[in-house]
Amino acid sequence: RWFQRWVDDAIFVQLWAILLEECDALAGVEWQWQAVDGCLGKARFGGKKPGPNPTDRGKSGTKKSLAVEGAGGPLGVVIAGANVPDVQLLEQTLEAIVIDRPEVTQEEPQHLCLDKGYDQPLGHKVVAQTDYTPHIRPLKEKEEDLPPKDQRQPAWRWVVERTLAWLQKCRGILIRYDKKEKNYWGLIQLACALLWFRRLDRLCVLR
């Protein structure tokens, strides 16, 4: 009951935002490179926003769409049914970033890295509405269409996959046992806040 009240009061989102702002004040947030990706999981007891998981024989499942900064720190997250394509959650995920992003300038651009699942008209439209510099992996890429290896940007998509793997280590997040969407979402928000708490602790030690 207390957990439900904290979720309804957005305590975990506020905690996440405060910790993120503290790390940002210590120059501990890498805004220059960001990435978004989704991850599937089981929804054991159904509830709201589950859907048939295409990778689990159509069983009930849920999807987490996560945005991270250059070092993998979580910036925003949304959940949906497992059958919802990643690209349809891109706009919501970017809007879910818990604090305001720094102003983008020519000297300090912000790059957004996305995998092939976002190489669709909707994905390009969403990115075009932002001030990100897009880096979307082509769906049908050919080696001759790619720039020379010495001119290619470093791959940053792996950081979001690593952060999703960190979240999946939490048993309550790996398998969704909560019927209520808000409760499951609250667990993810709390886990994201803990990741920033650990980084803040490291930053304070280094100072």
Contacts in CASP RR format, 6 or more apart in sequence:
PFRMAT RR
TARGET T0000
AUTHOR 0000-0000-0000
METHOD contacts of the structure
MODEL  1
RWFQRWVDDAIFVQLWAILLEECDALAGVEWQWQAVDGCLGKARFGGKKP
GPNPTDRGKSGTKKSLAVEGAGGPLGVVIAGANVPDVQLLEQTLEAIVID
RPEVTQEEPQHLCLDKGYDQPLGHKVVAQTDYTPHIRPLKEKEEDLPPKD
QRQPAWRWVVERTLAWLQKCRGILIRYDKKEKNYWGLIQLACALLWFRRL
DRLCVLR
3 183 0 8 1.000
4 180 0 8 1.000
4 182 0 8 1.000
4 183 0 8 1.000
6 12 0 8 1.000
7 182 0 8 1.000
7 183 0 8 1.000
7 185 0 8 1.000
7 186 0 8 1.000
8 182 0 8 1.000
12 186 0 8 1.000
12 189 0 8 1.000
12 190 0 8 1.000
12 193 0 8 1.000
13 98 0 8 1.000
13 189 0 8 1.000
15 190 0 8 1.000
15 193 0 8 1.000
16 74 0 8 1.000
16 98 0 8 1.000
16 189 0 8 1.000
16 192 0 8 1.000
16 193 0 8 1.000
16 196 0 8 1.000
17 98 0 8 1.000
17 99 0 8 1.000
19 193 0 8 1.000
19 196 0 8 1.000
19 197 0 8 1.000
19 200 0 8 1.000
20 29 0 8 1.000
20 75 0 8 1.000
20 98 0 8 1.000
20 99 0 8 1.000
20 196 0 8 1.000
21 99 0 8 1.000
22 196 0 8 1.000
22 200 0 8 1.000
23 29 0 8 1.000
23 196 0 8 1.000
23 199 0 8 1.000
23 200 0 8 1.000
23 203 0 8 1.000
24 99 0 8 1.000
26 200 0 8 1.000
26 203 0 8 1.000
26 204 0 8 1.000
26 207 0 8 1.000
28 71 0 8 1.000
28 199 0 8 1.000
28 203 0 8 1.000
29 69 0 8 1.000
29 73 0 8 1.000
30 69 0 8 1.000
30 70 0 8 1.000
30 71 0 8 1.000
31 69 0 8 1.000
31 70 0 8 1.000
31 101 0 8 1.000
31 102 0 8 1.000
31 108 0 8 1.000
31 110 0 8 1.000
32 70 0 8 1.000
32 108 0 8 1.000
32 109 0 8 1.000
32 110 0 8 1.000
32 111 0 8 1.000
33 69 0 8 1.000
33 70 0 8 1.000
33 110 0 8 1.000
33 111 0 8 1.000
33 113 0 8 1.000
33 156 0 8 1.000
34 67 0 8 1.000
34 68 0 8 1.000
34 69 0 8 1.000
34 70 0 8 1.000
34 75 0 8 1.000
34 110 0 8 1.000
34 111 0 8 1.000
34 112 0 8 1.000
34 113 0 8 1.000
34 132 0 8 1.000
34 156 0 8 1.000
35 67 0 8 1.000
35 68 0 8 1.000
35 70 0 8 1.000
35 72 0 8 1.000
35 112 0 8 1.000
35 113 0 8 1.000
35 114 0 8 1.000
35 156 0 8 1.000
35 157 0 8 1.000
35 159 0 8 1.000
35 160 0 8 1.000
36 65 0 8 1.000
36 66 0 8 1.000
36 67 0 8 1.000
36 68 0 8 1.000
36 86 0 8 1.000
36 90 0 8 1.000
36 93 0 8 1.000
36 94 0 8 1.000
36 112 0 8 1.000
36 113 0 8 1.000
36 114 0 8 1.000
36 118 0 8 1.000
36 160 0 8 1.000
37 65 0 8 1.000
37 66 0 8 1.000
37 86 0 8 1.000
37 114 0 8 1.000
37 115 0 8 1.000
37 157 0 8 1.000
37 160 0 8 1.000
37 161 0 8 1.000
37 164 0 8 1.000
38 63 0 8 1.000
38 64 0 8 1.000
38 65 0 8 1.000
38 66 0 8 1.000
38 86 0 8 1.000
38 89 0 8 1.000
38 160 0 8 1.000
38 164 0 8 1.000
39 63 0 8 1.000
39 64 0 8 1.000
39 66 0 8 1.000
39 164 0 8 1.000
39 167 0 8 1.000
39 168 0 8 1.000
40 53 0 8 1.000
40 55 0 8 1.000
40 56 0 8 1.000
40 61 0 8 1.000
40 62 0 8 1.000
40 63 0 8 1.000
40 82 0 8 1.000
41 53 0 8 1.000
41 56 0 8 1.000
41 61 0 8 1.000
41 62 0 8 1.000
41 63 0 8 1.000
41 64 0 8 1.000
41 82 0 8 1.000
41 174 0 8 1.000
41 175 0 8 1.000
41 176 0 8 1.000
42 53 0 8 1.000
42 56 0 8 1.000
42 59 0 8 1.000
42 60 0 8 1.000
42 61 0 8 1.000
42 62 0 8 1.000
42 174 0 8 1.000
42 175 0 8 1.000
42 176 0 8 1.000
43 50 0 8 1.000
43 51 0 8 1.000
43 60 0 8 1.000
43 61 0 8 1.000
43 62 0 8 1.000
43 81 0 8 1.000
43 82 0 8 1.000
43 175 0 8 1.000
43 176 0 8 1.000
44 60 0 8 1.000
44 175 0 8 1.000
44 176 0 8 1.000
44 177 0 8 1.000
45 176 0 8 1.000
45 177 0 8 1.000
45 178 0 8 1.000
45 179 0 8 1.000
46 60 0 8 1.000
46 61 0 8 1.000
46 176 0 8 1.000
46 179 0 8 1.000
47 179 0 8 1.000
47 180 0 8 1.000
47 181 0 8 1.000
48 179 0 8 1.000
48 180 0 8 1.000
48 181 0 8 1.000
49 62 0 8 1.000
49 79 0 8 1.000
49 80 0 8 1.000
49 81 0 8 1.000
49 181 0 8 1.000
50 60 0 8 1.000
50 61 0 8 1.000
50 62 0 8 1.000
50 81 0 8 1.000
50 82 0 8 1.000
50 176 0 8 1.000
51 60 0 8 1.000
51 61 0 8 1.000
51 62 0 8 1.000
51 81 0 8 1.000
51 82 0 8 1.000
51 83 0 8 1.000
51 84 0 8 1.000
52 58 0 8 1.000
52 59 0 8 1.000
52 60 0 8 1.000
52 61 0 8 1.000
52 82 0 8 1.000
52 83 0 8 1.000
53 59 0 8 1.000
53 60 0 8 1.000
53 61 0 8 1.000
53 82 0 8 1.000
53 83 0 8 1.000
54 82 0 8 1.000
54 83 0 8 1.000
55 82 0 8 1.000
56 82 0 8 1.000
60 82 0 8 1.000
61 81 0 8 1.000
61 82 0 8 1.000
61 176 0 8 1.000
62 79 0 8 1.000
62 80 0 8 1.000
62 81 0 8 1.000
62 82 0 8 1.000
62 176 0 8 1.000
62 184 0 8 1.000
63 79 0 8 1.000
63 80 0 8 1.000
63 81 0 8 1.000
63 82 0 8 1.000
63 84 0 8 1.000
63 86 0 8 1.000
63 89 0 8 1.000
64 77 0 8 1.000
64 78 0 8 1.000
64 79 0 8 1.000
64 164 0 8 1.000
64 167 0 8 1.000
64 173 0 8 1.000
64 188 0 8 1.000
65 77 0 8 1.000
65 78 0 8 1.000
65 79 0 8 1.000
65 80 0 8 1.000
65 86 0 8 1.000
65 89 0 8 1.000
65 90 0 8 1.000
65 92 0 8 1.000
65 93 0 8 1.000
66 74 0 8 1.000
66 76 0 8 1.000
66 77 0 8 1.000
66 93 0 8 1.000
66 160 0 8 1.000
66 163 0 8 1.000
66 164 0 8 1.000
66 167 0 8 1.000
67 74 0 8 1.000
67 75 0 8 1.000
67 76 0 8 1.000
67 77 0 8 1.000
67 93 0 8 1.000
67 94 0 8 1.000
67 96 0 8 1.000
67 97 0 8 1.000
67 160 0 8 1.000
68 74 0 8 1.000
68 75 0 8 1.000
68 159 0 8 1.000
68 160 0 8 1.000
68 163 0 8 1.000
69 75 0 8 1.000
70 156 0 8 1.000
70 159 0 8 1.000
71 159 0 8 1.000
71 199 0 8 1.000
72 159 0 8 1.000
72 160 0 8 1.000
72 162 0 8 1.000
72 163 0 8 1.000
73 159 0 8 1.000
73 163 0 8 1.000
73 192 0 8 1.000
73 195 0 8 1.000
73 196 0 8 1.000
73 199 0 8 1.000
74 163 0 8 1.000
74 167 0 8 1.000
74 192 0 8 1.000
74 195 0 8 1.000
74 196 0 8 1.000
75 97 0 8 1.000
75 98 0 8 1.000
76 93 0 8 1.000
76 96 0 8 1.000
76 97 0 8 1.000
76 98 0 8 1.000
76 192 0 8 1.000
77 93 0 8 1.000
77 96 0 8 1.000
77 185 0 8 1.000
77 188 0 8 1.000
77 189 0 8 1.000
77 192 0 8 1.000
78 89 0 8 1.000
78 92 0 8 1.000
78 93 0 8 1.000
78 96 0 8 1.000
79 181 0 8 1.000
79 184 0 8 1.000
79 185 0 8 1.000
79 188 0 8 1.000
80 88 0 8 1.000
80 89 0 8 1.000
85 117 0 8 1.000
86 115 0 8 1.000
86 117 0 8 1.000
86 118 0 8 1.000
87 117 0 8 1.000
87 118 0 8 1.000
87 120 0 8 1.000
87 122 0 8 1.000
87 123 0 8 1.000
87 126 0 8 1.000
88 122 0 8 1.000
90 114 0 8 1.000
90 118 0 8 1.000
90 122 0 8 1.000
90 123 0 8 1.000
90 126 0 8 1.000
90 127 0 8 1.000
91 126 0 8 1.000
91 129 0 8 1.000
94 126 0 8 1.000
94 130 0 8 1.000
101 110 0 8 1.000
102 108 0 8 1.000
102 110 0 8 1.000
104 110 0 8 1.000
104 131 0 8 1.000
104 132 0 8 1.000
109 133 0 8 1.000
110 131 0 8 1.000
110 132 0 8 1.000
110 133 0 8 1.000
111 132 0 8 1.000
111 133 0 8 1.000
111 134 0 8 1.000
111 135 0 8 1.000
111 153 0 8 1.000
111 156 0 8 1.000
112 127 0 8 1.000
112 130 0 8 1.000
112 132 0 8 1.000
112 133 0 8 1.000
112 134 0 8 1.000
112 135 0 8 1.000
113 135 0 8 1.000
113 155 0 8 1.000
113 156 0 8 1.000
113 157 0 8 1.000
114 123 0 8 1.000
114 127 0 8 1.000
114 134 0 8 1.000
114 135 0 8 1.000
114 136 0 8 1.000
114 137 0 8 1.000
114 157 0 8 1.000
115 136 0 8 1.000
115 137 0 8 1.000
115 157 0 8 1.000
116 136 0 8 1.000
116 137 0 8 1.000
116 138 0 8 1.000
116 139 0 8 1.000
117 137 0 8 1.000
117 139 0 8 1.000
118 127 0 8 1.000
118 136 0 8 1.000
119 136 0 8 1.000
119 137 0 8 1.000
119 138 0 8 1.000
119 139 0 8 1.000
120 139 0 8 1.000
123 136 0 8 1.000
124 134 0 8 1.000
124 136 0 8 1.000
127 134 0 8 1.000
127 136 0 8 1.000
128 134 0 8 1.000
135 153 0 8 1.000
135 156 0 8 1.000
137 157 0 8 1.000
138 145 0 8 1.000
146 152 0 8 1.000
163 195 0 8 1.000
166 195 0 8 1.000
167 173 0 8 1.000
167 188 0 8 1.000
167 191 0 8 1.000
167 192 0 8 1.000
168 174 0 8 1.000
170 187 0 8 1.000
170 191 0 8 1.000
172 187 0 8 1.000
173 184 0 8 1.000
173 187 0 8 1.000
173 188 0 8 1.000
173 191 0 8 1.000
176 184 0 8 1.000
178 184 0 8 1.000
178 187 0 8 1.000
END
